[in-house]
Amino acid sequence: MISKSVFIDVAKKANMVEKKERALYKNLEFLQKKKLISYNNKNLALTIKGKKLFEKVNEELTPYFNVSDALKKKDPLSYSKKAQTVFRKI
């Protein structure tokens, strides 16, 4: 669990968001209304509904993250055969 202000500070310092603080607070309030996060004793936490949605989104995006990681580790052109140019007399 983490407080709203710490969460916003971390998100901004990690360059995860470009929005202003007030907009981020509004987004967190929206997530609370949708019952995806809870805010108790000054701590944010995912609700059961929020965890399920996070897991679903994570599962859908994981293949894309895996491809991105693979491309960062190895030159994408090394996965394919190099094209050969053949010149013919006409």
N, C-alpha and C positions, 0 to 999 in steps of 0.2 A: 504494500500500500504506500501511497505517496500523496502529498498535499497537492492541491491544484497549482499553487504558485511554483512549487518545485518542479512539477511536471511541465509547466509552461516554460520555465527557465531552461530545463534540460532540452526540451524540444527546440527552442530557439538557438541554444548554443550548439546543438548538433546539426543545425541548418536543416531540420526536418520540416520547418514551417517558415513562411514569409509573412504571415499575418501579424497584425498588431495584437498586443496582450488582450485588449477588450474583446476582439473578435474571437480569440481562442477561448476566453471565458464563456462567451455566448455559445460556441460550439460545444463546450463541455456541458452547459446547461441543456442544450438540445439533446445530447446523448443521455443525460439523466432523465429527461421527459420520455425518451424512447425506451427507458429502462435497460439501457446497455451498460451503463456505469452507475455506481452508487457513490454517495459522498457522505460518509459517516465519521464522526469524530475527527474532522478535518483531514480525512484520508480518502483518496480515490481508489476504487476497485472495480473490476469488471463484475457484472452480475452473471448469473448462469446463462441468461440469454446472450449477454455480451461475449462470454467465453465461447459459446457455440458459434456465434457469428464470426468471431475472430478466427476460430479453427477452420471454418468453412472457407473464408477468404484466404487464409494462409495456405490451405490445401490447394486452392485454385491457382495461387500465384507461385507456389514452390517450383513448378517446372520452369517458369520463366526466370526465376532467380538462379536455378541450377544452370540454365543455358548461359546466362549472363556471367556467372562465375567461371564456367568452362571457357568462355571466350576471353576472359581476362587472363586466364592462366596460360593459354596457348593461342598462337596466331591462328585465326579462323581459316586462313588459306591453307594451312598445313593439313586440314581435314579432307581436302579435296585433291584430286589428281590435277597436276598442272597441265594446262592446255598446251598442246604443241602446235606450232605454226608450220604449215607445210606450203612451200611455194611450188607452183606448177607453171610450166611454160604454156602459154596459150597460142 
